[in-house]
Amino acid sequence: MFYSISKGLPAGVAAVVTSIQPVLVSLLAVKVLGEQLKKRQLVGLLLGLIGVVMVLGPSFEQSIPLSGVIGIFIALGGSTTATLLQKKIGGEVPLIAGTAYQYLASGFVLAAAAFITGGTHIQWSGKFIAAFLWLIAVLSVGAILLLLWLLNTESTASVSSLFYLVPPATALEAFILFGEKVNTQGFLGIGITALGVWLVIAN
């Protein structure tokens, strides 16, 4: 996903494509994991996707690079497959140890890629360090561990639907923190997304 954005794919388009993940995961989970998908949940998944498109609609651009499109669909396939595999076989793996080994393995792969592409130089600054610590502590450790724990305790449809809340939450945070405007369509999309997620996770 980061690669696609670096190649010029608009962040809004990237977010919408990856937001298809909850629908794919939920539909495939019926076949792969034998989970039941209620009609109410299916409606909720579709409403969530519609809401995300409404929130991010104003950020769409016409010019979309092919390399970015290929990259974002690889990201979509990877996250969908990983979610299903984690639910199917990851429950028997100790949460902390399993996550550590996953990061260790991916670290070797990314380090090799960095050396091959020559992208090993870092411009150290206060902002970089703050962002780096945030990515490690909050995203890589906190959020991922929470995601894996939820996958071990809840259905894949319920967990995946929570990803729909990321674009609306980002839009609201940008509005509060940076004064970025959210139009009427955006606020309506946030409401529709919230309704969709509620339909999926409600008992």
Biotite code that builds the C-alpha atoms (Angstrom):
import biotite.structure as struc

atoms = struc.array([
    struc.Atom([0.000, 0.000, 0.000], chain_id="A", res_id=1, res_name="MET", atom_name="CA", element="C"),
    struc.Atom([2.815, 2.421, 0.876], chain_id="A", res_id=2, res_name="PHE", atom_name="CA", element="C"),
    struc.Atom([4.511, 1.538, -2.426], chain_id="A", res_id=3, res_name="TYR", atom_name="CA", element="C"),
    struc.Atom([1.335, 2.332, -4.384], chain_id="A", res_id=4, res_name="SER", atom_name="CA", element="C"),
    struc.Atom([0.975, 5.708, -2.701], chain_id="A", res_id=5, res_name="ILE", atom_name="CA", element="C"),
    struc.Atom([4.674, 6.455, -3.324], chain_id="A", res_id=6, res_name="SER", atom_name="CA", element="C"),
    struc.Atom([4.051, 5.813, -7.032], chain_id="A", res_id=7, res_name="LYS", atom_name="CA", element="C"),
    struc.Atom([1.299, 8.419, -7.102], chain_id="A", res_id=8, res_name="GLY", atom_name="CA", element="C"),
    struc.Atom([-1.843, 6.473, -6.262], chain_id="A", res_id=9, res_name="LEU", atom_name="CA", element="C"),
    struc.Atom([-4.166, 8.851, -4.357], chain_id="A", res_id=10, res_name="PRO", atom_name="CA", element="C"),
    struc.Atom([-4.493, 7.857, -0.706], chain_id="A", res_id=11, res_name="ALA", atom_name="CA", element="C"),
    struc.Atom([-8.282, 7.989, -0.986], chain_id="A", res_id=12, res_name="GLY", atom_name="CA", element="C"),
    struc.Atom([-8.310, 5.507, -3.852], chain_id="A", res_id=13, res_name="VAL", atom_name="CA", element="C"),
    struc.Atom([-5.905, 3.235, -1.959], chain_id="A", res_id=14, res_name="ALA", atom_name="CA", element="C"),
    struc.Atom([-8.134, 3.316, 1.107], chain_id="A", res_id=15, res_name="ALA", atom_name="CA", element="C"),
    struc.Atom([-11.265, 2.464, -0.879], chain_id="A", res_id=16, res_name="VAL", atom_name="CA", element="C"),
    struc.Atom([-9.598, -0.485, -2.656], chain_id="A", res_id=17, res_name="VAL", atom_name="CA", element="C"),
    struc.Atom([-8.292, -1.925, 0.613], chain_id="A", res_id=18, res_name="THR", atom_name="CA", element="C"),
    struc.Atom([-11.717, -1.338, 2.149], chain_id="A", res_id=19, res_name="SER", atom_name="CA", element="C"),
    struc.Atom([-13.023, -4.115, -0.098], chain_id="A", res_id=20, res_name="ILE", atom_name="CA", element="C"),
    struc.Atom([-11.111, -6.459, 2.237], chain_id="A", res_id=21, res_name="GLN", atom_name="CA", element="C"),
    struc.Atom([-13.914, -6.923, 4.809], chain_id="A", res_id=22, res_name="PRO", atom_name="CA", element="C"),
    struc.Atom([-16.321, -8.031, 2.065], chain_id="A", res_id=23, res_name="VAL", atom_name="CA", element="C"),
    struc.Atom([-13.812, -10.450, 0.535], chain_id="A", res_id=24, res_name="LEU", atom_name="CA", element="C"),
    struc.Atom([-12.804, -11.865, 3.919], chain_id="A", res_id=25, res_name="VAL", atom_name="CA", element="C"),
    struc.Atom([-16.405, -12.353, 5.018], chain_id="A", res_id=26, res_name="SER", atom_name="CA", element="C"),
    struc.Atom([-17.463, -14.056, 1.788], chain_id="A", res_id=27, res_name="LEU", atom_name="CA", element="C"),
    struc.Atom([-14.388, -16.304, 1.669], chain_id="A", res_id=28, res_name="LEU", atom_name="CA", element="C"),
    struc.Atom([-14.729, -17.163, 5.369], chain_id="A", res_id=29, res_name="ALA", atom_name="CA", element="C"),
    struc.Atom([-18.034, -18.873, 4.583], chain_id="A", res_id=30, res_name="VAL", atom_name="CA", element="C"),
    struc.Atom([-16.180, -21.319, 2.315], chain_id="A", res_id=31, res_name="LYS", atom_name="CA", element="C"),
    struc.Atom([-12.739, -21.474, 3.939], chain_id="A", res_id=32, res_name="VAL", atom_name="CA", element="C"),
    struc.Atom([-13.680, -21.320, 7.623], chain_id="A", res_id=33, res_name="LEU", atom_name="CA", element="C"),
    struc.Atom([-17.276, -22.510, 7.556], chain_id="A", res_id=34, res_name="GLY", atom_name="CA", element="C"),
    struc.Atom([-18.520, -19.308, 9.184], chain_id="A", res_id=35, res_name="GLU", atom_name="CA", element="C"),
    struc.Atom([-22.121, -18.230, 8.775], chain_id="A", res_id=36, res_name="GLN", atom_name="CA", element="C"),
    struc.Atom([-22.806, -14.828, 7.226], chain_id="A", res_id=37, res_name="LEU", atom_name="CA", element="C"),
    struc.Atom([-26.216, -13.424, 8.073], chain_id="A", res_id=38, res_name="LYS", atom_name="CA", element="C"),
    struc.Atom([-28.128, -11.235, 5.648], chain_id="A", res_id=39, res_name="LYS", atom_name="CA", element="C"),
    struc.Atom([-27.918, -8.389, 8.164], chain_id="A", res_id=40, res_name="ARG", atom_name="CA", element="C"),
    struc.Atom([-24.130, -8.680, 8.180], chain_id="A", res_id=41, res_name="GLN", atom_name="CA", element="C"),
    struc.Atom([-23.919, -8.736, 4.388], chain_id="A", res_id=42, res_name="LEU", atom_name="CA", element="C"),
    struc.Atom([-26.036, -5.563, 4.242], chain_id="A", res_id=43, res_name="VAL", atom_name="CA", element="C"),
    struc.Atom([-23.786, -4.022, 6.878], chain_id="A", res_id=44, res_name="GLY", atom_name="CA", element="C"),
    struc.Atom([-20.641, -4.849, 4.894], chain_id="A", res_id=45, res_name="LEU", atom_name="CA", element="C"),
    struc.Atom([-22.052, -3.255, 1.757], chain_id="A", res_id=46, res_name="LEU", atom_name="CA", element="C"),
    struc.Atom([-23.224, -0.177, 3.687], chain_id="A", res_id=47, res_name="LEU", atom_name="CA", element="C"),
    struc.Atom([-19.776, 0.157, 5.213], chain_id="A", res_id=48, res_name="GLY", atom_name="CA", element="C"),
    struc.Atom([-18.150, 0.101, 1.789], chain_id="A", res_id=49, res_name="LEU", atom_name="CA", element="C"),
    struc.Atom([-20.627, 2.682, 0.458], chain_id="A", res_id=50, res_name="ILE", atom_name="CA", element="C"),
    struc.Atom([-19.942, 4.904, 3.444], chain_id="A", res_id=51, res_name="GLY", atom_name="CA", element="C"),
    struc.Atom([-16.181, 4.727, 2.929], chain_id="A", res_id=52, res_name="VAL", atom_name="CA", element="C"),
    struc.Atom([-16.554, 5.664, -0.751], chain_id="A", res_id=53, res_name="VAL", atom_name="CA", element="C"),
    struc.Atom([-18.706, 8.653, 0.252], chain_id="A", res_id=54, res_name="MET", atom_name="CA", element="C"),
    struc.Atom([-16.181, 9.846, 2.830], chain_id="A", res_id=55, res_name="VAL", atom_name="CA", element="C"),
    struc.Atom([-13.217, 9.552, 0.466], chain_id="A", res_id=56, res_name="LEU", atom_name="CA", element="C"),
    struc.Atom([-15.022, 10.542, -2.737], chain_id="A", res_id=57, res_name="GLY", atom_name="CA", element="C"),
    struc.Atom([-13.763, 14.158, -2.822], chain_id="A", res_id=58, res_name="PRO", atom_name="CA", element="C"),
    struc.Atom([-10.138, 12.949, -2.672], chain_id="A", res_id=59, res_name="SER", atom_name="CA", element="C"),
    struc.Atom([-10.337, 10.850, -5.844], chain_id="A", res_id=60, res_name="PHE", atom_name="CA", element="C"),
    struc.Atom([-8.219, 11.847, -8.837], chain_id="A", res_id=61, res_name="GLU", atom_name="CA", element="C"),
    struc.Atom([-8.494, 10.827, -12.466], chain_id="A", res_id=62, res_name="GLN", atom_name="CA", element="C"),
    struc.Atom([-4.809, 10.050, -13.064], chain_id="A", res_id=63, res_name="SER", atom_name="CA", element="C"),
    struc.Atom([-3.983, 6.669, -11.520], chain_id="A", res_id=64, res_name="ILE", atom_name="CA", element="C"),
    struc.Atom([-0.619, 5.007, -12.318], chain_id="A", res_id=65, res_name="PRO", atom_name="CA", element="C"),
    struc.Atom([-0.658, 1.339, -13.365], chain_id="A", res_id=66, res_name="LEU", atom_name="CA", element="C"),
    struc.Atom([2.140, 0.411, -10.930], chain_id="A", res_id=67, res_name="SER", atom_name="CA", element="C"),
    struc.Atom([0.101, 1.891, -8.097], chain_id="A", res_id=68, res_name="GLY", atom_name="CA", element="C"),
    struc.Atom([-2.999, -0.061, -9.124], chain_id="A", res_id=69, res_name="VAL", atom_name="CA", element="C"),
    struc.Atom([-1.049, -3.335, -9.277], chain_id="A", res_id=70, res_name="ILE", atom_name="CA", element="C"),
    struc.Atom([0.539, -2.652, -5.915], chain_id="A", res_id=71, res_name="GLY", atom_name="CA", element="C"),
    struc.Atom([-2.715, -1.844, -4.143], chain_id="A", res_id=72, res_name="ILE", atom_name="CA", element="C"),
    struc.Atom([-4.409, -5.017, -5.406], chain_id="A", res_id=73, res_name="PHE", atom_name="CA", element="C"),
    struc.Atom([-1.421, -7.059, -4.210], chain_id="A", res_id=74, res_name="ILE", atom_name="CA", element="C"),
    struc.Atom([-1.909, -5.379, -0.824], chain_id="A", res_id=75, res_name="ALA", atom_name="CA", element="C"),
    struc.Atom([-5.615, -6.252, -0.900], chain_id="A", res_id=76, res_name="LEU", atom_name="CA", element="C"),
    struc.Atom([-4.885, -9.898, -1.720], chain_id="A", res_id=77, res_name="GLY", atom_name="CA", element="C"),
    struc.Atom([-2.190, -10.110, 0.936], chain_id="A", res_id=78, res_name="GLY", atom_name="CA", element="C"),
    struc.Atom([-4.292, -8.667, 3.744], chain_id="A", res_id=79, res_name="SER", atom_name="CA", element="C"),
    struc.Atom([-7.277, -10.820, 2.798], chain_id="A", res_id=80, res_name="THR", atom_name="CA", element="C"),
    struc.Atom([-5.223, -14.026, 2.673], chain_id="A", res_id=81, res_name="THR", atom_name="CA", element="C"),
    struc.Atom([-3.360, -13.190, 5.893], chain_id="A", res_id=82, res_name="ALA", atom_name="CA", element="C"),
    struc.Atom([-6.596, -12.564, 7.794], chain_id="A", res_id=83, res_name="THR", atom_name="CA", element="C"),
    struc.Atom([-8.073, -15.888, 6.718], chain_id="A", res_id=84, res_name="LEU", atom_name="CA", element="C"),
    struc.Atom([-4.856, -17.800, 7.487], chain_id="A", res_id=85, res_name="LEU", atom_name="CA", element="C"),
    struc.Atom([-4.542, -16.161, 10.900], chain_id="A", res_id=86, res_name="GLN", atom_name="CA", element="C"),
    struc.Atom([-8.102, -17.163, 11.737], chain_id="A", res_id=87, res_name="LYS", atom_name="CA", element="C"),
    struc.Atom([-7.685, -20.695, 10.377], chain_id="A", res_id=88, res_name="LYS", atom_name="CA", element="C"),
    struc.Atom([-4.294, -21.694, 11.812], chain_id="A", res_id=89, res_name="ILE", atom_name="CA", element="C"),
    struc.Atom([-3.054, -18.756, 13.884], chain_id="A", res_id=90, res_name="GLY", atom_name="CA", element="C"),
    struc.Atom([-5.209, -19.458, 16.915], chain_id="A", res_id=91, res_name="GLY", atom_name="CA", element="C"),
    struc.Atom([-2.867, -22.228, 18.043], chain_id="A", res_id=92, res_name="GLU", atom_name="CA", element="C"),
    struc.Atom([0.212, -19.974, 17.882], chain_id="A", res_id=93, res_name="VAL", atom_name="CA", element="C"),
    struc.Atom([1.143, -18.026, 21.047], chain_id="A", res_id=94, res_name="PRO", atom_name="CA", element="C"),
    struc.Atom([0.174, -14.413, 20.375], chain_id="A", res_id=95, res_name="LEU", atom_name="CA", element="C"),
    struc.Atom([3.355, -12.607, 21.454], chain_id="A", res_id=96, res_name="ILE", atom_name="CA", element="C"),
    struc.Atom([5.834, -15.193, 20.154], chain_id="A", res_id=97, res_name="ALA", atom_name="CA", element="C"),
    struc.Atom([3.982, -15.658, 16.866], chain_id="A", res_id=98, res_name="GLY", atom_name="CA", element="C"),
    struc.Atom([3.847, -11.912, 16.238], chain_id="A", res_id=99, res_name="THR", atom_name="CA", element="C"),
    struc.Atom([7.544, -11.527, 17.080], chain_id="A", res_id=100, res_name="ALA", atom_name="CA", element="C"),
    struc.Atom([8.550, -14.234, 14.588], chain_id="A", res_id=101, res_name="TYR", atom_name="CA", element="C"),
    struc.Atom([6.349, -12.661, 11.894], chain_id="A", res_id=102, res_name="GLN", atom_name="CA", element="C"),
    struc.Atom([8.053, -9.300, 12.393], chain_id="A", res_id=103, res_name="TYR", atom_name="CA", element="C"),
    struc.Atom([11.478, -10.945, 12.443], chain_id="A", res_id=104, res_name="LEU", atom_name="CA", element="C"),
    struc.Atom([10.822, -12.741, 9.151], chain_id="A", res_id=105, res_name="ALA", atom_name="CA", element="C"),
    struc.Atom([9.405, -9.635, 7.461], chain_id="A", res_id=106, res_name="SER", atom_name="CA", element="C"),
    struc.Atom([12.306, -7.592, 8.846], chain_id="A", res_id=107, res_name="GLY", atom_name="CA", element="C"),
    struc.Atom([14.813, -9.790, 7.012], chain_id="A", res_id=108, res_name="PHE", atom_name="CA", element="C"),
    struc.Atom([12.827, -9.506, 3.777], chain_id="A", res_id=109, res_name="VAL", atom_name="CA", element="C"),
    struc.Atom([12.501, -5.719, 3.990], chain_id="A", res_id=110, res_name="LEU", atom_name="CA", element="C"),
    struc.Atom([16.146, -5.293, 5.011], chain_id="A", res_id=111, res_name="ALA", atom_name="CA", element="C"),
    struc.Atom([17.215, -7.268, 1.952], chain_id="A", res_id=112, res_name="ALA", atom_name="CA", element="C"),
    struc.Atom([14.935, -5.167, -0.244], chain_id="A", res_id=113, res_name="ALA", atom_name="CA", element="C"),
    struc.Atom([16.348, -1.973, 1.268], chain_id="A", res_id=114, res_name="ALA", atom_name="CA", element="C"),
    struc.Atom([19.935, -3.009, 0.520], chain_id="A", res_id=115, res_name="PHE", atom_name="CA", element="C"),
    struc.Atom([19.056, -4.122, -3.012], chain_id="A", res_id=116, res_name="ILE", atom_name="CA", element="C"),
    struc.Atom([17.307, -0.831, -3.820], chain_id="A", res_id=117, res_name="THR", atom_name="CA", element="C"),
    struc.Atom([19.846, 1.293, -1.959], chain_id="A", res_id=118, res_name="GLY", atom_name="CA", element="C"),
    struc.Atom([17.194, 2.719, 0.344], chain_id="A", res_id=119, res_name="GLY", atom_name="CA", element="C"),
    struc.Atom([19.123, 2.362, 3.598], chain_id="A", res_id=120, res_name="THR", atom_name="CA", element="C"),
    struc.Atom([19.764, 6.062, 4.274], chain_id="A", res_id=121, res_name="HIS", atom_name="CA", element="C"),
    struc.Atom([17.697, 7.748, 7.003], chain_id="A", res_id=122, res_name="ILE", atom_name="CA", element="C"),
    struc.Atom([17.497, 11.490, 7.647], chain_id="A", res_id=123, res_name="GLN", atom_name="CA", element="C"),
    struc.Atom([17.210, 11.605, 11.424], chain_id="A", res_id=124, res_name="TRP", atom_name="CA", element="C"),
    struc.Atom([14.991, 14.306, 12.890], chain_id="A", res_id=125, res_name="SER", atom_name="CA", element="C"),
    struc.Atom([12.631, 14.811, 15.790], chain_id="A", res_id=126, res_name="GLY", atom_name="CA", element="C"),
    struc.Atom([9.595, 14.267, 13.560], chain_id="A", res_id=127, res_name="LYS", atom_name="CA", element="C"),
    struc.Atom([11.066, 11.075, 12.125], chain_id="A", res_id=128, res_name="PHE", atom_name="CA", element="C"),
    struc.Atom([11.830, 9.663, 15.584], chain_id="A", res_id=129, res_name="ILE", atom_name="CA", element="C"),
    struc.Atom([8.356, 10.551, 16.869], chain_id="A", res_id=130, res_name="ALA", atom_name="CA", element="C"),
    struc.Atom([6.689, 8.945, 13.834], chain_id="A", res_id=131, res_name="ALA", atom_name="CA", element="C"),
    struc.Atom([8.975, 5.914, 14.085], chain_id="A", res_id=132, res_name="PHE", atom_name="CA", element="C"),
    struc.Atom([8.139, 5.364, 17.770], chain_id="A", res_id=133, res_name="LEU", atom_name="CA", element="C"),
    struc.Atom([4.437, 5.785, 17.024], chain_id="A", res_id=134, res_name="TRP", atom_name="CA", element="C"),
    struc.Atom([4.593, 3.189, 14.241], chain_id="A", res_id=135, res_name="LEU", atom_name="CA", element="C"),
    struc.Atom([6.407, 0.744, 16.513], chain_id="A", res_id=136, res_name="ILE", atom_name="CA", element="C"),
    struc.Atom([4.496, 1.158, 19.768], chain_id="A", res_id=137, res_name="ALA", atom_name="CA", element="C"),
    struc.Atom([0.971, 2.018, 18.637], chain_id="A", res_id=138, res_name="VAL", atom_name="CA", element="C"),
    struc.Atom([0.665, 0.457, 15.196], chain_id="A", res_id=139, res_name="LEU", atom_name="CA", element="C"),
    struc.Atom([3.090, -2.466, 14.995], chain_id="A", res_id=140, res_name="SER", atom_name="CA", element="C"),
    struc.Atom([2.745, -3.633, 18.594], chain_id="A", res_id=141, res_name="VAL", atom_name="CA", element="C"),
    struc.Atom([-0.547, -2.282, 19.919], chain_id="A", res_id=142, res_name="GLY", atom_name="CA", element="C"),
    struc.Atom([-2.864, -2.375, 16.915], chain_id="A", res_id=143, res_name="ALA", atom_name="CA", element="C"),
    struc.Atom([-1.534, -5.596, 15.385], chain_id="A", res_id=144, res_name="ILE", atom_name="CA", element="C"),
    struc.Atom([-1.657, -7.488, 18.678], chain_id="A", res_id=145, res_name="LEU", atom_name="CA", element="C"),
    struc.Atom([-5.206, -6.245, 19.211], chain_id="A", res_id=146, res_name="LEU", atom_name="CA", element="C"),
    struc.Atom([-6.153, -7.344, 15.689], chain_id="A", res_id=147, res_name="LEU", atom_name="CA", element="C"),
    struc.Atom([-4.718, -10.832, 16.171], chain_id="A", res_id=148, res_name="LEU", atom_name="CA", element="C"),
    struc.Atom([-6.416, -11.161, 19.561], chain_id="A", res_id=149, res_name="TRP", atom_name="CA", element="C"),
    struc.Atom([-9.770, -10.178, 18.047], chain_id="A", res_id=150, res_name="LEU", atom_name="CA", element="C"),
    struc.Atom([-9.316, -12.696, 15.241], chain_id="A", res_id=151, res_name="LEU", atom_name="CA", element="C"),
    struc.Atom([-8.774, -15.391, 17.874], chain_id="A", res_id=152, res_name="ASN", atom_name="CA", element="C"),
    struc.Atom([-11.951, -14.462, 19.750], chain_id="A", res_id=153, res_name="THR", atom_name="CA", element="C"),
    struc.Atom([-14.410, -13.064, 17.181], chain_id="A", res_id=154, res_name="GLU", atom_name="CA", element="C"),
    struc.Atom([-15.658, -13.924, 13.684], chain_id="A", res_id=155, res_name="SER", atom_name="CA", element="C"),
    struc.Atom([-13.655, -12.705, 10.719], chain_id="A", res_id=156, res_name="THR", atom_name="CA", element="C"),
    struc.Atom([-16.635, -10.688, 9.452], chain_id="A", res_id=157, res_name="ALA", atom_name="CA", element="C"),
    struc.Atom([-16.950, -8.796, 12.741], chain_id="A", res_id=158, res_name="SER", atom_name="CA", element="C"),
    struc.Atom([-13.226, -8.070, 12.968], chain_id="A", res_id=159, res_name="VAL", atom_name="CA", element="C"),
    struc.Atom([-12.740, -7.127, 9.313], chain_id="A", res_id=160, res_name="SER", atom_name="CA", element="C"),
    struc.Atom([-15.726, -4.773, 9.369], chain_id="A", res_id=161, res_name="SER", atom_name="CA", element="C"),
    struc.Atom([-13.884, -2.616, 11.907], chain_id="A", res_id=162, res_name="LEU", atom_name="CA", element="C"),
    struc.Atom([-11.478, -1.584, 9.123], chain_id="A", res_id=163, res_name="PHE", atom_name="CA", element="C"),
    struc.Atom([-14.341, 0.437, 7.679], chain_id="A", res_id=164, res_name="TYR", atom_name="CA", element="C"),
    struc.Atom([-14.000, 2.810, 10.624], chain_id="A", res_id=165, res_name="LEU", atom_name="CA", element="C"),
    struc.Atom([-10.445, 3.834, 9.681], chain_id="A", res_id=166, res_name="VAL", atom_name="CA", element="C"),
    struc.Atom([-11.223, 6.304, 6.826], chain_id="A", res_id=167, res_name="PRO", atom_name="CA", element="C"),
    struc.Atom([-14.118, 8.036, 8.684], chain_id="A", res_id=168, res_name="PRO", atom_name="CA", element="C"),
    struc.Atom([-12.069, 8.218, 11.886], chain_id="A", res_id=169, res_name="ALA", atom_name="CA", element="C"),
    struc.Atom([-9.153, 9.662, 9.914], chain_id="A", res_id=170, res_name="THR", atom_name="CA", element="C"),
    struc.Atom([-11.427, 12.267, 8.322], chain_id="A", res_id=171, res_name="ALA", atom_name="CA", element="C"),
    struc.Atom([-12.780, 13.308, 11.730], chain_id="A", res_id=172, res_name="LEU", atom_name="CA", element="C"),
    struc.Atom([-9.302, 13.454, 13.276], chain_id="A", res_id=173, res_name="GLU", atom_name="CA", element="C"),
    struc.Atom([-8.021, 15.544, 10.360], chain_id="A", res_id=174, res_name="ALA", atom_name="CA", element="C"),
    struc.Atom([-11.002, 17.865, 10.853], chain_id="A", res_id=175, res_name="PHE", atom_name="CA", element="C"),
    struc.Atom([-10.281, 18.262, 14.586], chain_id="A", res_id=176, res_name="ILE", atom_name="CA", element="C"),
    struc.Atom([-6.472, 18.361, 14.472], chain_id="A", res_id=177, res_name="LEU", atom_name="CA", element="C"),
    struc.Atom([-5.722, 20.066, 11.167], chain_id="A", res_id=178, res_name="PHE", atom_name="CA", element="C"),
    struc.Atom([-8.929, 21.881, 10.279], chain_id="A", res_id=179, res_name="GLY", atom_name="CA", element="C"),
    struc.Atom([-9.446, 19.839, 7.118], chain_id="A", res_id=180, res_name="GLU", atom_name="CA", element="C"),
    struc.Atom([-13.007, 20.270, 5.960], chain_id="A", res_id=181, res_name="LYS", atom_name="CA", element="C"),
    struc.Atom([-15.511, 17.399, 5.932], chain_id="A", res_id=182, res_name="VAL", atom_name="CA", element="C"),
    struc.Atom([-18.472, 18.150, 3.676], chain_id="A", res_id=183, res_name="ASN", atom_name="CA", element="C"),
    struc.Atom([-22.065, 16.994, 4.106], chain_id="A", res_id=184, res_name="THR", atom_name="CA", element="C"),
    struc.Atom([-21.408, 13.934, 1.942], chain_id="A", res_id=185, res_name="GLN", atom_name="CA", element="C"),
    struc.Atom([-18.487, 13.017, 4.194], chain_id="A", res_id=186, res_name="GLY", atom_name="CA", element="C"),
    struc.Atom([-20.511, 13.254, 7.396], chain_id="A", res_id=187, res_name="PHE", atom_name="CA", element="C"),
    struc.Atom([-23.324, 11.243, 5.802], chain_id="A", res_id=188, res_name="LEU", atom_name="CA", element="C"),
    struc.Atom([-20.770, 8.627, 4.755], chain_id="A", res_id=189, res_name="GLY", atom_name="CA", element="C"),
    struc.Atom([-19.432, 8.441, 8.311], chain_id="A", res_id=190, res_name="ILE", atom_name="CA", element="C"),
    struc.Atom([-22.947, 7.769, 9.597], chain_id="A", res_id=191, res_name="GLY", atom_name="CA", element="C"),
    struc.Atom([-23.597, 5.086, 6.961], chain_id="A", res_id=192, res_name="ILE", atom_name="CA", element="C"),
    struc.Atom([-20.262, 3.431, 7.748], chain_id="A", res_id=193, res_name="THR", atom_name="CA", element="C"),
    struc.Atom([-21.013, 3.373, 11.468], chain_id="A", res_id=194, res_name="ALA", atom_name="CA", element="C"),
    struc.Atom([-24.436, 1.842, 10.766], chain_id="A", res_id=195, res_name="LEU", atom_name="CA", element="C"),
    struc.Atom([-22.856, -0.810, 8.534], chain_id="A", res_id=196, res_name="GLY", atom_name="CA", element="C"),
    struc.Atom([-20.296, -1.805, 11.161], chain_id="A", res_id=197, res_name="VAL", atom_name="CA", element="C"),
    struc.Atom([-23.012, -1.968, 13.821], chain_id="A", res_id=198, res_name="TRP", atom_name="CA", element="C"),
    struc.Atom([-25.086, -4.315, 11.630], chain_id="A", res_id=199, res_name="LEU", atom_name="CA", element="C"),
    struc.Atom([-22.085, -6.619, 11.243], chain_id="A", res_id=200, res_name="VAL", atom_name="CA", element="C"),
    struc.Atom([-20.976, -6.797, 14.877], chain_id="A", res_id=201, res_name="ILE", atom_name="CA", element="C"),
    struc.Atom([-24.362, -6.579, 16.630], chain_id="A", res_id=202, res_name="ALA", atom_name="CA", element="C"),
    struc.Atom([-25.560, -9.832, 18.184], chain_id="A", res_id=203, res_name="ASN", atom_name="CA", element="C"),
])
